[in-house]
Amino acid sequence: MKITVIGPVYPYRGGIAHYTSLLTQALQRAQNEVQVISFRRQYPAFLYPGKTDKDPSQSSIKVAASYPLDPLLPWTWLQTSQEILKTHPDGIVFQWWTTFWAIPFAILAWRFRKLHISILFVIHNVVPHEPRSWDVWLVRRALSRGDRYIALNPKEELLLRKLTGAQNVHVHPLPVYNFFQQQALIKNEARRRLNLPEDRFILLFFGLVRPYKGLPVLLEALAISGSKDAHPFLVIAGEFWDDLDNIRSRIAELGLQAHVRLDNRYIPDEEVGLYFSAADCLAAPYIGGTQSGAVSIATGFGLPLIVTPHIAKGLPPGAYQALVIVVPPGDVNALAAAIARIAGSPQEHAAPRLAGSDWDQMAKIVMDILAE
């Protein structure tokens, strides 16, 4: 089958780029001819809250791709469609995660659909995590151009159906990001490399720090989850897209300076395994949002998880081989109790790492859908 995949890949960073690349590799393993179309630029610099959208990793996942598409230059949309049509694809797979790309994606999908090429949208989130008043209009204009859809969790499936009336929606959770497992180290060795205490229970909060991820709630819970002599240690590893000064002030107000480490930067791929090898538990106390790439990585390392229902609904297959504690969003006491439960007997909650991958299963689902 000839398949075109449209979305970010290296040198762009983050979970969507990883997803696009891993799906591409799985499709290629299944003997498909895969064309990858990525972007000249992903966003204008003034709209991007981070330092850069480029990946600093030295060993990132890479796939062969072309980069013709620019969101602000309509002539590149025509050039892109011409480049795609030269390969005579059987299907087009769009990665959908932001309405910023709604207009070019809508125009491309409209043209391909007129030519009877199957259009599949992979829905990471229907609307952005920080929605705006015009997002629903853009969602309807773009996603109505699709033939079929894969939603990464049931919540997004319901929202997609509600906003667009879409019928052909399949749900398949985010597969385990198990490519980091080759970096796994003995816990104390990972802690020595990161200069972390070797004799403490270490709780990990990983990934871009954004308001909907519930970090202030986690700090409140941390303050009451341990005693003076046996207090959990929190590692916050990820670039801040939130108010860092407010977080630092709150850490000081709660008296947590000796119990929190802030690593305010995008963690390159070659260092990810260090953090997950060093941790005893991952906390993802989201008060909004959808699935989490950090949770998918943690599952691959067999870490216990503390999550809210926002994340529990999108857990990857096999995640419940590890201990998963689901707490209500924003509930400080429930979150503190969950931390204390795992910290009190961490060995009881260890789980086997998930060595298998269902990326090949994901590729088969994509192939089956496009063939319908």
Secondary structure, DSSP 8 states (H G I E B T S, - for coil): -EEEEES--TTB-SHHHHHHHHHHHHHHHTT-EEEEEEES-SS-GGG--SS-SB---SS------EEEE-TT-HHHHHHHHHHHHTT--SEEEEEE--GGGHHHHHHHHHHHHHTT-EEEEEES-SS-SS--TTHHHHHHHHHTT-SEEEESSHHHHHHHHHHH----EEE------GGGGGG---HHHHHHHHT--TTS-EEEEES-B-GGG-HHHHHHHHHHSS-SSS--EEEEES-BSS-HHHHHHHHHHTT-GGGEEEE-S---HHHHHHHHHH-SEEEE--SS----HHHHHHHHTT--EEE-HHHHTT--TTGGGS-EEE--TT-HHHHHHHHHHHHHSGGGG---------HHHHHHHHHHHHH-
